[in-house]
Amino acid sequence: MAAAAAAALLPSLSHSHKHLPLHCTRNKNKTPFVKQTSSTVQTTTKYRKSVIKCSRSIEDFIGGDLLRFDLGQWLSDVEEHKSLAIYPPHEGGYEGRYLNRLRYKGYHFLDISARGLGDPETTLTKFHPVCPAHVGKQPIARWYFPPEVDYRLSLLPPDAKGLVVWVIEAKVLSKAELQFLAILPSLRPRVRVIAECGNWRKFMWKPLKEIAGLPATAEQVSNQ
């Protein structure tokens, strides 16, 4: 009897919990609020309307990966500064458009990697030793090679405009090594230096002297 009386006094658990309906509407506010009525509890969340704008340019409609409208400025900067630091996109391929334009102008190329280059001044402008791998069985030898830049300059045809030293992965070079690459055209007037110093969303370049921390020449200051 006592158990039956206690059960009658306790409320029914099956009717005590009700599912709360959720209604989402878009508005200018983000804060949710609770609206309580006599029968149910209604939760409403309001959101702010957002608009996403995408900027477009003429390159998006006519193939910007094929037509580069800054090639004229690229050629003038190469002739003016003589050493540039470039920042191509991560996916690669864009730098070939600018390389080909220099090739059409009569330049020849020396492609080198900054990794394993050693001392740039010694490798490019002096006779330098190279120790081949001895694999633990042969005696340690040392071979001497001619300077890379001077050797390539001696092989240029008479109608060539000059030699472009294209350095990939130049971001691993120290500041002193970048400074030597920046002044290399002043030591070898027929040489131009292009160093890949990093990556960016689009192909861009800057004077290598500016990246290496060297002061600009008086002629460049007057042009600015």
C-alpha positions in Angstrom: 0.0 0.0 0.0 2.8 2.4 0.9 4.6 1.7 -2.3 1.4 2.3 -4.4 0.8 5.6 -2.6 4.4 6.8 -3.2 4.1 5.9 -6.9 0.9 7.9 -7.2 2.6 11.0 -5.6 5.6 10.9 -8.0 5.1 12.6 -11.4 5.3 10.5 -14.5 8.8 10.6 -16.0 7.5 9.8 -19.5 5.6 13.1 -19.7 8.2 15.3 -17.8 10.7 15.6 -20.7 9.7 17.2 -24.0 11.8 17.8 -27.1 12.5 21.4 -27.7 12.0 22.5 -31.3 14.8 24.5 -32.9 14.0 27.1 -35.6 16.8 29.0 -37.4 16.2 32.3 -39.2 18.7 34.6 -40.8 18.9 38.1 -39.3 21.4 40.7 -38.5 22.1 39.3 -35.0 24.0 36.2 -34.0 22.9 35.8 -30.4 20.3 33.1 -29.7 17.4 33.8 -27.4 14.8 31.6 -25.7 11.1 32.3 -26.0 8.9 30.6 -23.4 5.1 30.1 -23.7 2.6 28.3 -21.6 2.9 25.1 -23.5 6.5 24.8 -24.9 9.9 26.4 -24.7 11.1 27.6 -28.1 14.7 28.3 -28.9 15.4 30.6 -31.9 18.9 31.4 -33.2 19.5 34.4 -35.4 22.3 34.7 -37.9 23.9 37.7 -39.7 23.8 37.7 -43.4 27.2 37.7 -45.0 28.3 38.6 -48.5 31.5 37.2 -50.1 33.0 39.3 -52.9 35.7 38.0 -55.3 37.8 40.5 -57.1 38.4 39.7 -60.8 40.8 41.1 -63.3 41.2 40.8 -67.0 43.7 37.9 -66.6 40.8 35.8 -65.2 39.0 36.0 -68.5 41.7 35.7 -71.2 44.1 33.2 -69.5 46.4 35.0 -67.0 48.7 32.0 -66.9 49.6 32.5 -70.5 49.6 36.3 -70.9 51.8 38.2 -68.6 51.3 41.9 -68.9 54.3 42.8 -66.7 56.9 41.3 -69.0 58.0 44.7 -70.3 58.6 45.9 -66.7 60.4 42.7 -66.0 62.9 43.3 -68.9 63.5 46.9 -67.9 64.1 45.9 -64.2 66.6 43.2 -65.2 68.5 45.8 -67.3 68.3 48.5 -64.6 69.0 46.5 -61.4 71.0 43.6 -63.1 70.2 41.3 -60.1 66.7 40.5 -58.9 65.1 38.4 -56.2 62.0 36.7 -57.5 59.1 35.1 -55.6 57.1 32.7 -57.8 53.9 30.9 -56.7 54.3 27.6 -54.9 52.8 25.6 -57.8 55.6 26.7 -60.1 55.6 27.1 -63.8 55.1 30.9 -64.0 58.8 31.7 -63.9 59.3 30.0 -67.2 57.4 32.8 -69.0 59.9 35.3 -67.7 62.9 33.1 -68.4 61.8 32.6 -72.0 61.4 36.4 -72.5 65.1 36.8 -71.4 66.1 34.0 -73.8 64.3 35.7 -76.7 66.4 38.8 -75.9 69.6 36.8 -76.5 70.6 35.8 -73.0 72.1 32.4 -72.2 71.5 30.7 -68.8 73.5 29.1 -66.0 71.1 27.2 -63.8 72.5 26.4 -60.4 71.0 25.3 -57.0 71.9 27.2 -53.8 72.0 23.9 -51.9 75.5 22.4 -52.2 76.8 25.5 -53.9 79.4 26.2 -51.3 81.0 29.7 -51.3 79.4 31.5 -54.2 82.4 33.8 -54.7 84.8 30.9 -55.0 82.6 28.7 -57.1 81.5 31.3 -59.6 84.6 33.5 -60.0 87.7 31.5 -58.9 89.3 28.1 -59.4 87.8 25.9 -56.7 88.5 22.4 -55.4 86.0 19.6 -55.4 86.4 16.5 -53.4 84.7 13.5 -55.0 83.1 10.8 -52.9 85.7 8.2 -52.0 83.2 5.6 -50.7 85.6 4.5 -48.1 87.8 2.5 -50.5 89.6 5.0 -52.7 92.0 7.7 -51.5 90.7 11.1 -50.8 91.3 13.2 -53.9 90.8 16.9 -54.7 90.0 18.1 -58.2 90.1 21.7 -59.3 87.5 23.2 -61.6 87.5 26.6 -63.4 85.2 29.4 -62.3 81.7 28.6 -63.5 80.8 32.2 -64.6 84.1 32.9 -66.4 84.0 29.5 -68.1 80.4 30.0 -69.4 81.2 33.5 -70.5 84.1 32.2 -72.6 81.7 29.8 -74.4 79.1 32.4 -75.3 78.6 33.0 -79.0 79.4 36.5 -80.4 75.8 37.5 -80.8 74.8 36.6 -77.2 73.6 39.5 -75.1 74.9 38.1 -71.8 74.7 35.3 -69.2 71.9 35.0 -66.7 72.9 33.1 -63.5 69.6 31.7 -62.3 69.9 30.5 -58.7 67.1 28.3 -57.4 66.4 27.8 -53.7 68.3 30.9 -52.9 66.3 31.3 -49.7 68.9 29.0 -47.9 71.7 31.5 -48.6 73.1 33.8 -45.9 72.9 37.5 -46.1 76.6 37.7 -47.1 76.2 35.2 -49.9 73.2 37.2 -51.2 75.2 40.4 -51.1 77.9 38.8 -53.3 75.3 37.7 -55.8 73.9 41.2 -55.8 77.3 42.8 -56.7 78.3 40.0 -59.2 77.0 42.0 -62.2 79.3 44.9 -61.3 82.3 42.4 -61.3 81.2 40.8 -64.5 79.3 43.4 -66.6 77.7 40.8 -69.0 76.2 38.8 -66.1 72.7 39.1 -64.8 71.6 37.4 -61.6 68.1 36.0 -60.8 67.7 34.4 -57.4 64.6 32.6 -56.2 64.4 33.9 -52.6 60.9 32.6 -51.7 57.3 32.2 -52.8 54.3 34.4 -53.1 50.7 34.2 -54.4 51.7 35.7 -57.7 55.0 36.2 -59.5 56.8 39.2 -58.1 60.3 40.5 -57.9 62.5 43.0 -56.0 66.0 44.2 -56.5 68.4 41.8 -54.9 70.4 44.6 -53.3 67.3 45.6 -51.4 66.8 42.0 -50.1 70.4 41.7 -49.2 70.5 45.0 -47.3 72.9 46.8 -49.7 72.4 50.5 -50.4 71.1 51.5 -53.9 73.4 53.1 -56.3 73.2 56.8 -57.1 71.7 56.1 -60.6 68.9 53.9 -59.1 68.2 56.6 -56.5 67.9 59.3 -59.2 65.5 57.0 -61.2 63.3 56.5 -58.2 
